[in-house]
Amino acid sequence: MAKITIKETQNPTIIKFEFDDFITQNQNFEFKNIDEAQSSPLAQQLFYLPFVKTVYISGNFIAVERFSIVEWEDVQDAVAEQIEAFVNKGGTIVNIDENKPKKQPITVYGETTPNPAALKFVVSRMLTRNAVEYKNIDQTASSPLAQELFKFPYVKEVFIDENYISVTKYEINNWEEITLELRTFIKQFIENGGTVLDESLIETATKNDVTKDEAFDKLDVTSQQIINILEEYVKPAVAADGGNIAFDSYNEDNKVVKVILQGACSGCPSSTFTLKSGIENMLKSMLNDEQITVEALNA
């Protein structure tokens, strides 16, 4: 017997009706009206409700977007009962197209990071050569995946680089409550052909490489040495923890080096302190200058 759990989302017009088990075979569906919902008898039935605007079916849930003629608190229990009754009577949620080309399976697993608020989801294939960080949904034009992740109410920031997605969460949930949902969503999104990053929309970053080279050439020798040390010795270790580090500036007068922390490293007091101390000691040693200090800035 199907049992539905009602879950609010970040969008007040959308509510999720969750099942105990998965209801689709690694596919996501979105229906805007009854005509589009030919493959989903359940979605068709839901569209007979006058307030239903959009029906999403994915993973272990059905999400419904409402028109503003009602509030969810007035109708959500009735909708949950209708879905339960439909499924328990043997109704078809969605007809899976068996002729649809098989998606290339991937593996996704979660890795802890030094930042307890961030988890690194490692994917079994390369995603991008460009490290990109998103602080909110408004910044996600170049990443449909990040845009979808921000629809989870507990997702605070998303950082994508190489073969991993680093997600920073709000404190409202513990990782054990949400890791499976996020991992499954990322896996299904990528397997179903979803775009992780639209490289054309972040092309400006690569186009700026020449500008960066020119800027590098104009820097003082110490700044150039610091950048090279960060690139060669620090960045690989930081990337392994789901983060990134970027050179900001070096003040020749007070010998303060400013670096920018991104991804899992951003906003984590312990990793900020650890990185700051580690980088500081490395620069003092490699540049043979005990007066150098490091300031770690969050992106």
Residue pairs with C-beta under 8 A, 6 or more apart in sequence:
1 88
2 19
2 20
2 83
2 84
2 87
2 88
3 19
3 20
3 84
4 17
4 18
4 19
4 80
4 83
4 84
5 17
5 18
6 15
6 16
6 17
6 18
6 76
6 77
6 80
7 15
7 16
7 17
7 18
7 61
8 15
8 16
8 72
8 153
9 15
9 16
9 63
9 151
9 152
9 153
10 150
10 151
10 152
10 153
11 65
11 151
12 72
13 53
13 65
13 66
13 68
14 56
14 63
14 64
14 65
14 66
14 151
15 63
15 64
15 66
15 72
15 76
16 61
16 62
16 63
17 61
17 62
17 63
17 64
17 79
17 80
17 83
18 60
18 61
19 60
19 61
19 62
20 60
21 60
22 59
22 60
22 184
23 57
23 59
23 60
23 61
23 62
23 93
23 94
24 57
24 58
24 59
24 93
24 94
24 96
24 188
25 96
26 103
26 187
26 188
26 191
26 192
27 58
27 94
27 96
27 100
27 188
27 192
28 56
28 57
28 58
28 59
28 188
28 189
28 192
28 194
29 39
29 40
29 43
29 55
29 56
29 57
29 58
29 94
30 54
30 55
30 56
31 37
31 40
31 43
31 47
31 54
31 55
31 56
31 57
32 53
32 54
33 47
34 43
34 44
34 47
34 48
37 43
37 44
37 47
37 55
38 44
39 94
39 95
39 97
40 55
40 57
40 92
40 93
40 94
40 95
41 91
41 92
41 93
41 95
42 57
42 62
42 83
42 86
42 87
42 91
42 92
42 93
42 94
43 55
43 57
43 94
45 82
45 86
45 91
46 52
46 55
46 64
46 79
46 82
46 83
47 55
49 75
49 79
50 67
50 69
51 66
51 67
51 69
51 70
51 75
52 64
52 65
52 66
52 67
53 65
53 66
53 67
54 64
54 65
55 62
55 63
55 64
55 65
56 62
56 63
56 64
56 65
57 63
57 93
57 94
58 185
58 188
59 181
59 184
59 185
59 188
60 181
60 184
62 83
62 93
64 79
66 72
66 75
87 93
103 191
103 192
103 193
104 191
105 191
106 123
106 124
106 125
106 187
106 190
106 191
107 123
107 124
107 187
108 121
108 122
108 123
108 124
108 183
108 186
108 187
108 190
109 121
109 122
109 183
110 119
110 120
110 121
110 122
110 175
110 179
110 182
110 183
111 119
111 120
111 121
111 122
111 164
111 242
112 119
112 120
113 119
113 120
113 166
113 241
113 242
113 243
113 264
113 268
113 271
114 241
114 264
114 265
114 268
114 270
114 271
114 274
115 168
115 242
115 243
115 264
115 265
115 266
115 267
115 268
115 270
115 271
116 268
117 156
117 168
117 169
117 171
117 267
117 268
118 157
118 166
118 167
118 168
118 169
118 242
118 243
118 263
118 264
118 268
119 166
119 167
119 169
119 175
119 179
119 182
119 242
119 264
120 164
120 165
120 166
120 241
120 242
120 264
121 164
121 165
121 166
121 167
121 182
121 183
121 186
122 163
122 164
123 163
123 164
123 165
123 186
123 190
124 163
125 163
126 162
126 163
127 160
127 161
127 162
127 163
127 164
127 165
127 196
127 197
128 160
128 161
128 162
128 196
128 197
128 199
129 162
130 161
130 197
130 199
130 202
130 205
130 206
131 159
131 160
131 161
131 162
131 244
131 262
131 263
132 142
132 143
132 146
132 159
132 160
132 161
132 197
132 202
132 205
133 157
133 158
133 159
133 160
133 244
133 262
133 263
133 266
133 299
134 140
134 143
134 146
134 150
134 157
134 158
134 159
135 157
135 299
136 150
137 146
137 147
137 150
137 151
140 146
140 147
140 150
140 158
141 198
141 201
142 197
142 198
142 201
142 202
143 158
143 160
143 195
143 196
143 197
143 198
144 194
144 195
144 196
144 198
145 158
145 160
145 165
145 186
145 189
145 190
145 194
145 195
145 196
145 197
146 158
146 160
148 185
148 189
148 194
149 155
149 158
149 165
149 167
149 182
149 185
149 186
150 158
152 178
152 181
152 182
152 185
153 170
153 172
154 169
154 170
154 172
154 173
154 178
155 167
155 168
155 169
155 170
156 168
156 169
156 170
157 167
157 168
157 266
157 267
158 165
158 166
158 167
158 168
159 165
159 166
159 167
159 168
159 242
159 243
159 244
159 262
159 263
159 264
159 266
160 166
160 196
160 197
161 239
161 244
161 263
162 239
164 242
165 186
165 196
166 242
166 243
166 263
166 264
167 182
168 263
168 264
168 266
168 267
169 175
169 178
190 196
216 224
216 227
219 227
220 250
220 252
222 250
222 252
222 287
223 247
223 249
223 250
225 286
225 287
226 247
226 250
226 257
226 283
226 287
227 247
229 282
229 283
229 286
229 287
230 245
230 246
230 247
230 259
230 279
233 282
234 245
234 275
234 278
234 279
234 282
235 244
235 245
238 244
238 245
238 265
238 275
241 264
241 265
241 271
242 263
242 264
242 265
243 261
243 262
243 263
243 264
243 265
243 266
243 271
244 261
244 262
244 263
244 265
245 259
245 260
245 261
245 262
245 265
245 275
245 279
246 259
246 260
246 262
246 299
247 257
247 259
247 260
248 258
248 259
248 260
248 297
249 257
249 258
250 256
250 257
250 258
254 293
255 289
255 291
255 292
255 293
256 293
256 294
256 295
257 279
257 280
257 283
257 292
257 293
257 294
257 295
258 294
258 295
258 297
259 275
259 279
259 294
259 295
259 296
259 297
260 297
260 298
260 299
261 271
261 272
261 275
261 296
261 297
261 298
261 299
262 299
264 271
265 271
265 272
265 275
266 298
266 299
267 298
272 296
272 298
275 296
276 294
276 295
276 296
279 294
279 296
280 292
280 293
280 294
283 289
283 292
283 294
284 290
284 292
